[in-house]
Amino acid sequence: MLRPPESFETARLTARPLTVADAPDVFAAYANDPEVTRYLAWKAYADVAPLAEFLKMCEETWRTGQGHHTWLLSLRANQEVAGSIGLSVDRHQVVFGYVLGKKHWGQGLMAEPLRWLVDWSLAQPGIYRAWAFCDTENASSARVMEKAGMQREGILRRWHVCPTIGPEPRDCISCSRVR
């Protein structure tokens, strides 16, 4: 079983496991914003309580080592919550997902932890593919993947549902790095 590092740092960010105690800060920084969650698999939270329940599951993943591992991303300068990033391992590959608060968009921040995790993943024995996807309309997210060293592979047709947009699967850009 592949166990990701519990924490890591990049030039401008620190990453550590999400906890239930983070719920108010996560809610305020990004989880309550419909614009931030527009292309994600979940809608913006209207209340902190359901978010805290989700973060409880995140804690359990770190405790058991099973499932989708998620890190809280904070600015190194002042520990302000900026976003989160996560990964799931499936046999020989690792898939990533990430979200960044609107206040921090356009600064190149998310490419730092994504590149760090892609590099870490591909350094692990038995991992040959690191990849992520985003909605075809989310050009900024595609750029994050490219800045993190991934290459566009193509379009995954009718791949992902964005509940804030509608119930039907949407086309997604797939990017990866392999070894």
Residue pairs with C-beta under 8 A, 6 or more apart in sequence:
1 65
1 66
2 89
2 94
2 124
2 126
2 127
3 65
4 69
4 87
4 117
4 120
5 120
6 16
6 17
6 62
7 14
7 15
7 16
7 17
7 71
8 14
8 15
8 71
8 113
8 116
8 117
8 120
9 15
9 76
10 112
10 113
10 115
10 116
11 76
11 112
12 75
12 76
12 77
12 109
12 112
13 73
13 74
13 75
13 76
13 82
13 109
13 112
13 113
14 73
14 74
14 75
14 76
14 79
15 71
15 72
15 73
15 74
15 85
15 113
15 116
16 71
16 72
16 74
17 58
17 59
17 62
17 69
17 70
17 71
17 72
18 26
18 55
18 58
18 59
18 70
18 71
18 72
18 84
19 55
19 58
19 59
19 72
20 52
20 55
20 56
20 59
22 55
22 72
22 81
23 48
23 51
23 52
23 55
24 48
25 81
26 51
26 55
26 72
26 81
26 84
27 45
27 48
27 51
28 81
29 80
29 81
29 82
29 83
29 101
29 103
30 36
30 37
30 81
30 83
30 84
30 99
30 100
30 101
30 102
31 37
31 44
31 45
31 51
32 44
32 45
32 46
33 44
33 101
33 102
34 43
34 44
34 164
35 102
36 44
36 99
36 100
36 101
36 102
37 43
37 44
37 99
37 164
38 138
38 162
38 164
38 165
39 134
39 135
39 137
39 138
39 141
39 162
39 164
39 165
40 97
40 99
40 162
40 164
41 160
41 161
41 162
41 163
42 163
43 163
43 164
44 164
45 51
57 67
58 68
58 70
60 67
61 67
61 68
61 69
61 70
62 69
67 88
68 86
68 87
68 88
68 97
69 86
69 87
69 88
70 84
70 85
70 86
71 84
71 85
71 86
71 113
72 81
72 84
73 81
73 82
73 83
73 84
73 85
73 100
73 109
73 110
73 113
74 80
74 81
74 82
75 82
81 101
82 100
82 101
82 103
82 104
82 109
83 98
83 99
83 100
83 101
83 104
83 109
83 110
84 98
84 99
85 96
85 97
85 98
85 99
85 110
85 113
85 114
85 117
86 96
86 97
86 98
87 94
87 95
87 96
87 97
87 117
87 121
88 94
88 95
89 127
92 126
92 127
92 128
92 129
93 127
93 128
93 129
93 130
93 131
94 117
94 121
94 127
94 129
94 130
94 131
95 131
95 132
95 133
96 114
96 117
96 118
96 130
96 131
96 132
97 132
98 110
98 113
98 114
98 132
98 141
98 144
100 109
100 110
105 140
106 140
108 147
110 144
111 144
111 147
111 148
114 132
114 144
114 145
114 148
115 147
115 148
115 149
117 130
118 130
118 148
118 149
118 150
118 177
119 149
121 127
121 130
122 128
122 130
122 177
122 178
122 179
127 179
128 178
128 179
129 176
129 177
129 178
130 150
130 176
130 177
130 178
131 150
131 153
131 174
131 175
131 176
131 177
132 145
132 150
132 174
132 175
132 176
133 156
133 159
133 160
133 172
133 173
133 174
133 175
134 141
134 142
134 145
134 172
134 173
135 141
135 160
135 162
135 170
135 171
135 172
135 173
136 155
136 170
136 171
136 172
136 173
138 173
142 152
142 173
142 175
145 152
145 173
145 175
146 152
146 175
149 177
150 175
150 176
150 177
151 175
151 176
151 177
152 173
152 174
152 175
153 174
153 175
153 176
154 173
154 174
155 171
155 172
155 173
155 174
156 171
156 172
156 173
156 174
157 171
158 168
158 169
158 170
158 171
159 169
159 170
159 171
159 172
160 169
160 170
160 172
161 167
161 168
161 169
161 170
162 170
